[in-house]
C-alpha cells in the first residue's frame, strides 16, 4: 500500500501513461484498420511515451510533498485503477477487434481520454508546485487534443 508520498502519485501517473502507450501501440499493430487510424494510434502512442518521459524527468525527492498524504494515497490508488482499466480495455479490444466496429473502438478511446483529462486537470493539477501544476495542466490539454482527434476519426468513420 502506498504510504502517501507524492512521488508515488507521479510514478503511478507514469504507469498510467505507459499503459495508454501500450494500448495505442497494440491497436496500431492489430489489423484491420484503415491507414489513417493506424497513423492516429501511433501518434497517440508517441505522445503517451512523451508523457512518461516528462513525468520521469520531474526533479522530485522522496520527501517532497505535493499533496497531503491522504490525498496522495487516494490519487495513487485512482491512477493504478485507471492503469488496470486501460490494460483490461486493451485486452478486450484486441480480443474482440474482429467483431467491434472501428467507430466503437474510437468512441471507447475518446471516453477514456476524457477521463484522463478530468483527472489531470481537476485533481493532479491542483498541486501547489508550479512545475507540477503546469505539467499536469499540459497533460490535460493533450488529453483533450487526443479526445478531439478521436472524435474526428469517429466522424470520418461515420460512427
C-alpha positions as CSV (number, residue, x, y, z in Angstrom):
1,X,0.0,0.0,0.0
2,X,1.4,3.4,-0.9
3,X,2.5,5.5,2.1
4,X,1.1,8.7,0.8
5,X,4.3,10.1,-0.7
6,X,3.8,12.4,-3.6
7,X,6.4,10.6,-5.6
8,X,4.1,7.6,-5.6
9,X,1.5,9.7,-7.4
10,X,4.0,10.7,-10.1
11,X,5.1,7.1,-10.5
12,X,1.5,5.9,-10.7
13,X,0.8,8.6,-13.3
14,X,3.8,7.4,-15.3
15,X,2.4,3.8,-15.2
16,X,-0.9,5.0,-16.4
17,X,0.7,6.9,-19.3
18,X,2.8,3.8,-20.2
19,X,-0.4,1.6,-20.1
20,X,-2.0,4.1,-22.5
21,X,1.0,3.9,-24.8
22,X,0.9,0.2,-24.8
23,X,-2.8,0.2,-25.7
24,X,-2.3,2.5,-28.7
25,X,0.7,0.5,-29.9
26,X,-1.3,-2.7,-29.7
27,X,-4.2,-1.2,-31.6
28,X,-1.9,0.3,-34.3
29,X,-0.3,-3.1,-34.9
30,X,-3.6,-5.0,-35.0
31,X,-5.4,-5.0,-38.3
32,X,-7.8,-4.4,-39.9
33,X,-7.8,-0.7,-39.5
34,X,-7.7,2.0,-42.1
35,X,-4.3,3.5,-42.6
36,X,-5.3,6.8,-41.0
37,X,-6.4,5.0,-37.8
38,X,-3.1,3.2,-37.6
39,X,-1.3,6.5,-38.0
40,X,-3.5,8.1,-35.4
41,X,-2.9,5.3,-32.9
42,X,0.9,5.6,-33.5
43,X,0.7,9.4,-33.0
44,X,-1.2,8.9,-29.7
45,X,1.3,6.2,-28.6
46,X,4.2,8.6,-29.2
47,X,2.5,11.4,-27.2
48,X,1.9,9.0,-24.3
49,X,5.6,8.0,-24.4
50,X,6.4,11.7,-24.2
51,X,4.2,12.0,-21.1
52,X,6.1,9.1,-19.5
53,X,9.4,10.9,-20.1
54,X,8.1,14.2,-18.8
55,X,6.9,12.5,-15.6
56,X,10.1,10.7,-15.2
57,X,12.1,13.9,-15.6
58,X,10.4,15.7,-12.7
59,X,13.1,16.6,-10.2
60,X,11.4,15.1,-7.2
61,X,12.9,13.8,-4.0
62,X,11.1,11.2,-2.0
63,X,10.4,13.6,0.9
64,X,8.7,16.2,-1.3
65,X,5.0,16.7,-0.5
66,X,3.0,18.0,-3.4
67,X,-0.3,16.9,-1.9
68,X,-1.4,15.9,1.6
69,X,-0.6,12.3,2.3
70,X,-4.2,11.1,2.4
71,X,-4.7,12.8,-1.0
72,X,-1.6,11.2,-2.4
73,X,-2.7,7.8,-1.3
74,X,-6.1,8.3,-3.0
75,X,-4.6,9.7,-6.2
76,X,-2.1,6.8,-6.4
77,X,-5.0,4.3,-6.0
78,X,-7.1,6.0,-8.6
79,X,-4.2,6.1,-11.1
80,X,-3.4,2.5,-10.5
81,X,-7.1,1.7,-11.1
82,X,-7.0,3.7,-14.3
83,X,-3.9,1.7,-15.4
84,X,-5.8,-1.6,-14.7
85,X,-8.8,-0.3,-16.7
86,X,-6.5,0.6,-19.6
87,X,-4.9,-2.9,-19.6
88,X,-8.3,-4.5,-19.4
89,X,-9.6,-2.3,-22.3
90,X,-6.5,-3.3,-24.4
91,X,-7.2,-7.0,-23.8
92,X,-10.9,-6.6,-24.6
93,X,-10.4,-4.6,-27.7
94,X,-7.8,-6.9,-29.1
95,X,-9.8,-10.0,-28.2
96,X,-13.0,-8.6,-29.8
97,X,-11.5,-6.4,-32.5
98,X,-12.9,-8.6,-35.3
99,X,-16.4,-8.1,-34.0
100,X,-16.2,-4.4,-32.9
101,X,-16.6,-1.7,-35.4
102,X,-13.7,0.8,-35.6
103,X,-16.1,3.6,-34.7
104,X,-17.0,1.9,-31.4
105,X,-13.3,1.4,-30.6
106,X,-12.5,5.0,-31.3
107,X,-15.5,6.1,-29.2
108,X,-14.3,4.0,-26.2
109,X,-10.8,5.5,-26.5
110,X,-12.4,9.0,-26.6
111,X,-14.3,8.3,-23.4
112,X,-11.1,7.1,-21.8
113,X,-9.2,10.2,-22.9
114,X,-12.0,12.4,-21.4
115,X,-11.5,10.7,-18.0
116,X,-7.7,11.2,-18.3
117,X,-8.4,14.9,-19.0
118,X,-10.6,15.3,-15.9
119,X,-8.1,13.5,-13.6
120,X,-5.1,15.5,-14.9
121,X,-6.9,18.9,-14.9
122,X,-9.2,18.6,-11.9
123,X,-7.1,16.6,-9.5
124,X,-3.4,16.4,-10.3
125,X,-3.0,19.9,-11.5
126,X,-4.1,21.1,-8.0
127,X,-0.6,20.8,-6.7
128,X,0.8,24.0,-5.3
129,X,4.1,23.2,-7.0
130,X,4.1,25.4,-10.1
131,X,6.2,22.9,-12.2
132,X,3.9,20.0,-11.4
133,X,0.8,22.1,-11.8
134,X,1.9,23.2,-15.3
135,X,2.9,19.7,-16.3
136,X,-0.4,18.2,-15.4
137,X,-2.3,21.1,-16.9
138,X,-0.3,20.5,-20.1
139,X,-1.1,16.7,-20.0
140,X,-4.8,17.6,-19.6
141,X,-4.6,19.8,-22.7
142,X,-3.0,16.9,-24.6
143,X,-5.7,14.5,-23.3
144,X,-8.3,16.9,-24.7
145,X,-6.5,17.1,-28.0
146,X,-6.4,13.2,-28.1
147,X,-10.2,13.2,-27.5
148,X,-10.7,15.7,-30.3
149,X,-8.6,13.7,-32.7
150,X,-10.5,10.5,-31.8
151,X,-13.9,12.3,-32.3
152,X,-12.7,13.5,-35.7
153,X,-11.8,9.9,-36.6
154,X,-15.1,8.7,-35.4
155,X,-16.9,11.2,-37.6
156,X,-14.7,10.2,-40.5
157,X,-15.8,6.5,-39.9
158,X,-19.4,7.6,-40.0
159,X,-19.9,6.4,-36.5
